[in-house]
Amino acid sequence: MDKSATRVMVIFTLLGAGAIGGFGIHRLLSAEYGMASFDFVIALSFLSLGYYTHKTGKDGLARFLSAAIATVGPLVFLKAFDSSGVYWVYSSTIIIYYLVPYRWAIGFNSAMLLSLSFVLWGTIENTSELYSFLVTVGLINGFSLMFALNEERSRKKLKELSIRDDLTNVGNRRAFSERMLEIINKNKRYGLNACLVCIDIDKFKDINDTLGHGAGDTAIKKLSSFITHMLRESDEVFRIGGDEFVIIAEGADQSAATQLTEKIRYAVEKEEFIPGRPLTISLGVSILKDSDTPESWLSRADAELYKAKSAGRNQVHFDGKVIPASN
């Protein structure tokens, strides 16, 4: 739940209700009861959406309904009451791009622009005046779309940076936590098999102490790339701290996970990551259970990793069993 987004949405509905309600009060005092009633209906709609957002913490419904109000409101006002409704079209056009994803905004605004053409056709004697109005609204749509696209690109880039490890460019702990939840939910819904693999570089502290942290970082980057290229398309590797990696093997049963983890361990043992110095890894593996939470699943795999390191390192432990080493 994004509390800042819901807070902003509540503020938006309050501002909208206040602005339109102010017009309603003015029109009520001017004895324009029909227009005043319309303003009050819109204002109460915004207040209701703000209250719903505040109580539930969810802003999606409020955003789409607010966009619908911003689309239909000016058209109804223009058709039923007063030509001054055209002034609301400009602000509504921009507001809609703020409220909903740009694809939906294009749809809402296109519908409003098309409806405006029918409503205004024949009511404006000067055709060039109608054309100028529609062109200006179209230009506002275009510029709003450009800003919306730039914002979406920036948001995606920030999202990508927030879930990537700076050193290795694989997923970080945040990405790992999100993926674990996704896999567990799939298991509960579809009975999906999955394995979790915890990996540590053996005696990594010795590498840092004797060769320096630069050599340690190089080893981590090379190992990350090496493991990534050994995985299936459905598998993902994450670096969750220091020299510790985890693999989520989606769809892998015990047999597939056994083959995968021992293949990785053996290949790493034979590969030269640091010239003249051997590098090995220990692995702990756990099959996902129906009753698992992210904490329990990771805890079991981490416990198996600890067993592998305590038993001499450079081996794979799988739910209480040692996987025989490849020859």
C-alpha distance (Angstrom), angle and dihedral (degrees) to the residues before:
residue distance angle dihedral
M1 . . .
D2 3.80 . .
K3 3.81 103.5 .
S4 3.80 93.9 -175.1
A5 3.83 91.7 55.1
T6 3.81 92.7 49.6
R7 3.81 90.7 46.1
V8 3.81 91.1 52.8
M9 3.82 90.3 47.9
V10 3.80 91.4 52.0
I11 3.81 90.0 50.5
F12 3.82 90.1 48.6
T13 3.82 92.6 53.0
L14 3.81 91.1 47.4
L15 3.80 91.3 50.8
G16 3.79 91.3 46.8
A17 3.79 92.4 48.2
G18 3.81 91.4 46.7
A19 3.80 94.7 48.7
I20 3.79 96.2 46.3
G21 3.80 92.9 38.0
G22 3.81 88.1 55.7
F23 3.79 89.7 57.1
G24 3.79 89.0 48.3
I25 3.81 92.3 54.4
H26 3.80 91.1 48.4
R27 3.80 92.0 50.3
L28 3.77 91.9 45.1
L29 3.81 89.7 55.1
S30 3.81 88.5 47.4
A31 3.82 90.0 53.9
E32 3.83 91.5 -115.0
Y33 3.79 90.6 137.4
G34 3.80 98.6 166.1
M35 3.79 95.3 53.7
A36 3.81 90.8 40.3
S37 3.81 90.6 54.9
F38 3.79 90.7 49.8
D39 3.83 91.0 50.6
F40 3.80 91.7 49.3
V41 3.82 91.7 50.4
I42 3.81 90.7 53.4
A43 3.81 91.9 44.9
L44 3.82 92.1 50.2
S45 3.81 89.9 47.8
F46 3.81 90.1 56.0
L47 3.81 91.2 46.2
S48 3.82 90.5 51.2
L49 3.79 91.7 50.4
G50 3.80 90.8 48.2
Y51 3.80 91.3 50.4
Y52 3.82 91.5 48.4
T53 3.82 91.0 50.1
H54 3.80 91.9 48.1
K55 3.83 93.6 49.3
T56 3.81 98.3 43.1
G57 3.80 101.1 31.4
K58 3.82 88.0 -134.0
D59 3.78 119.6 119.4
G60 3.82 102.5 175.2
L61 3.82 97.1 90.4
A62 3.80 92.3 43.1
R63 3.80 91.1 51.9
F64 3.81 94.7 52.2
L65 3.80 94.6 43.5
S66 3.81 90.9 46.7
A67 3.81 88.9 51.5
A68 3.80 89.3 50.5
I69 3.81 90.4 51.0
A70 3.81 90.5 48.4
T71 3.81 89.0 51.5
V72 3.80 99.7 45.3
G73 3.81 100.4 31.0
P74 3.82 98.9 72.1
L75 3.80 91.2 43.8
V76 3.81 93.8 52.1
F77 3.80 92.0 44.9
L78 3.80 91.7 48.2
K79 3.79 94.0 47.1
A80 3.79 98.6 41.8
F81 3.77 105.5 31.6
D82 3.77 128.1 5.0
S83 3.81 141.8 -1.7
S84 3.81 88.7 -129.1
G85 3.80 85.4 82.8
V86 3.79 87.8 86.0
Y87 3.81 89.3 75.0
W88 3.81 90.4 64.7
V89 3.81 90.3 57.5
Y90 3.80 92.1 73.2
S91 3.79 95.8 53.3
S92 3.80 92.5 38.8
T93 3.79 90.9 55.1
I94 3.81 92.2 56.8
I95 3.81 94.5 39.7
I96 3.80 92.1 54.5
Y97 3.82 91.1 57.5
Y98 3.79 88.6 52.5
L99 3.80 94.2 48.3
V100 3.80 103.9 48.1
P101 3.83 139.1 24.5
Y102 3.78 112.3 -76.3
R103 3.82 94.7 -108.4
W104 3.80 90.3 58.0
A105 3.80 90.7 42.0
I106 3.80 90.4 55.8
G107 3.81 88.7 52.9
F108 3.81 94.9 47.5
N109 3.79 93.8 46.2
S110 3.80 94.0 43.7
A111 3.81 89.2 53.1
M112 3.80 90.4 48.6
L113 3.82 93.2 47.8
L114 3.81 92.4 47.8
S115 3.81 91.8 47.5
L116 3.79 90.4 47.8
S117 3.79 90.2 55.5
F118 3.82 90.8 56.8
V119 3.80 94.1 42.3
L120 3.79 94.8 48.7
W121 3.80 97.2 38.3
G122 3.77 107.5 108.7
T123 3.81 94.3 8.7
I124 3.81 93.5 80.1
E125 3.78 110.8 60.3
N126 3.78 94.6 -166.1
T127 3.82 105.7 73.5
S128 3.81 92.3 -165.6
E129 3.81 88.9 57.0
L130 3.80 90.8 55.1
Y131 3.78 90.4 45.5
S132 3.81 91.5 50.5
F133 3.80 91.0 50.1
L134 3.79 93.7 50.0
V135 3.82 91.9 46.0
T136 3.81 92.9 51.7
V137 3.79 91.1 49.0
G138 3.80 88.9 48.0
L139 3.81 91.3 51.2
I140 3.80 90.9 50.5
N141 3.80 87.6 51.9
G142 3.78 90.8 51.1
F143 3.79 95.7 49.5
S144 3.82 91.7 43.1
L145 3.79 89.3 51.8
M146 3.82 90.9 51.3
F147 3.81 91.1 53.1
A148 3.81 91.0 45.4
L149 3.81 91.9 51.8
N150 3.81 91.9 48.5
E151 3.78 90.4 49.2
E152 3.80 92.1 50.0
R153 3.81 91.8 49.7
S154 3.80 90.4 49.8
R155 3.80 91.5 47.7
K156 3.81 92.2 50.6
K157 3.79 91.3 48.0
L158 3.80 92.0 50.1
K159 3.80 90.4 47.1
E160 3.80 90.8 51.1
L161 3.81 91.9 48.8
S162 3.79 91.5 48.5
I163 3.81 93.4 57.7
R164 3.83 99.3 39.8
D165 3.79 126.9 89.3
D166 3.80 109.4 -123.4
L167 3.80 96.2 -140.7
T168 3.81 102.3 43.5
N169 3.83 103.7 18.6
V170 3.81 90.7 -132.1
G171 3.80 121.5 120.7
N172 3.80 117.1 -65.8
R173 3.81 130.4 -142.7
R174 3.79 92.7 -78.1
A175 3.80 91.9 53.1
F176 3.80 89.3 45.9
S177 3.81 92.5 53.3
E178 3.81 91.5 49.3
R179 3.79 92.3 48.4
M180 3.80 92.5 48.2
L181 3.78 91.1 54.9
E182 3.79 90.4 48.1
I183 3.81 92.5 51.7
I184 3.82 93.6 45.7
N185 3.81 90.4 50.8
K186 3.81 89.9 50.2
N187 3.79 89.3 50.9
K188 3.80 92.0 52.6
R189 3.80 92.6 45.9
Y190 3.80 102.9 38.0
G191 3.82 106.0 12.4
L192 3.82 91.8 -112.3
N193 3.81 117.9 -176.4
A194 3.78 117.6 -131.8
C195 3.80 140.4 163.9
L196 3.78 130.6 -151.7
V197 3.80 118.7 -148.4
C198 3.81 122.9 -166.0
I199 3.83 114.9 -161.8
D200 3.80 131.1 -168.9
I201 3.80 128.9 -179.8
D202 3.80 107.9 -120.3
K203 3.82 115.3 -115.1
F204 3.78 91.4 -7.3
K205 3.80 91.7 159.4
D206 3.81 89.1 63.1
I207 3.82 89.8 56.7
N208 3.80 91.4 53.1
D209 3.80 93.4 43.5
T210 3.81 96.6 48.5
L211 3.81 103.5 30.2
G212 3.79 102.0 24.2
H213 3.77 134.6 -111.2
G214 3.81 91.3 -76.8
A215 3.80 89.9 64.5
G216 3.79 89.8 46.1
D217 3.80 91.5 52.7
T218 3.80 90.8 48.3
A219 3.80 90.6 51.6
I220 3.81 91.2 50.2
K221 3.82 92.6 49.7
K222 3.79 93.4 47.1
L223 3.79 92.7 46.2
S224 3.80 91.7 48.9
S225 3.79 91.9 52.4
F226 3.81 91.8 43.5
I227 3.82 93.7 52.3
T228 3.80 92.8 43.8
H229 3.80 91.6 57.0
M230 3.81 91.0 51.1
L231 3.78 95.8 55.1
R232 3.77 129.1 94.5
E233 3.80 119.1 -112.2
S234 3.80 90.6 -102.1
D235 3.83 93.4 53.4
E236 3.80 125.8 86.4
V237 3.79 133.1 -165.3
F238 3.81 125.2 -151.0
R239 3.78 133.8 -174.5
I240 3.79 107.9 -139.1
G241 3.80 99.3 175.4
G242 3.80 143.9 -28.6
D243 3.78 108.8 -22.8
E244 3.79 94.2 -19.8
F245 3.79 120.7 114.9
V246 3.78 131.8 176.1
I247 3.78 130.3 -158.3
I248 3.79 124.1 -156.7
A249 3.80 107.5 -156.6
E250 3.79 105.2 -163.4
G251 3.79 115.4 -152.9
A252 3.81 93.1 7.5
D253 3.80 117.9 138.6
Q254 3.80 123.6 -162.2
S255 3.81 94.1 -82.7
A256 3.81 94.8 49.6
A257 3.80 92.6 44.5
T258 3.81 91.2 49.6
Q259 3.80 92.2 53.4
L260 3.80 93.2 44.4
T261 3.79 97.6 49.2
E262 3.78 96.4 44.6
K263 3.82 90.2 46.6
I264 3.81 89.5 54.1
R265 3.81 94.0 45.8
Y266 3.81 92.8 49.1
A267 3.82 94.2 44.8
V268 3.82 92.0 50.0
E269 3.79 91.0 49.8
K270 3.81 90.5 54.8
E271 3.81 96.4 43.3
E272 3.83 121.9 89.4
F273 3.78 107.0 -132.7
I274 3.81 95.3 159.0
P275 3.83 116.3 32.5
G276 3.79 111.2 -109.2
R277 3.80 94.4 0.3
P278 3.81 126.5 93.7
L279 3.78 119.5 -131.2
T280 3.79 125.0 -162.5
I281 3.78 136.0 173.2
S282 3.79 136.9 -146.7
L283 3.78 120.9 -141.7
G284 3.80 134.8 -160.0
V285 3.79 118.6 -166.4
S286 3.78 133.3 -168.0
I287 3.80 131.8 -179.6
L288 3.80 115.7 -132.5
K289 3.80 113.6 -107.0
D290 3.80 126.2 -154.3
S291 3.80 90.6 -117.6
D292 3.81 95.2 49.2
T293 3.77 126.3 125.2
P294 3.83 119.8 -165.6
E295 3.81 88.8 -100.8
S296 3.82 96.1 50.5
W297 3.81 93.8 44.9
L298 3.80 93.5 49.8
S299 3.81 91.6 42.7
R300 3.81 92.3 57.3
A301 3.80 93.8 47.4
D302 3.80 90.7 46.6
A303 3.82 90.5 50.4
E304 3.82 89.6 52.9
L305 3.81 89.5 50.5
Y306 3.81 90.0 52.7
K307 3.82 89.4 51.6
A308 3.81 90.8 51.2
K309 3.80 92.0 51.5
S310 3.82 93.1 43.9
A311 3.82 91.3 49.7
G312 3.80 93.6 58.2
R313 3.84 106.1 -71.3
N314 3.83 128.3 -111.1
Q315 3.81 92.1 79.3
V316 3.79 142.6 98.4
H317 3.80 123.9 -118.7
F318 3.77 116.9 -165.7
D319 3.81 120.1 -169.8
G320 3.77 93.9 -40.5
K321 3.83 97.7 -33.7
V322 3.81 133.0 98.0
I323 3.79 113.8 -129.7
P324 3.83 109.5 -133.6
A325 3.79 112.4 -110.7
S326 3.80 119.4 -109.9
N327 3.78 117.2 -111.2
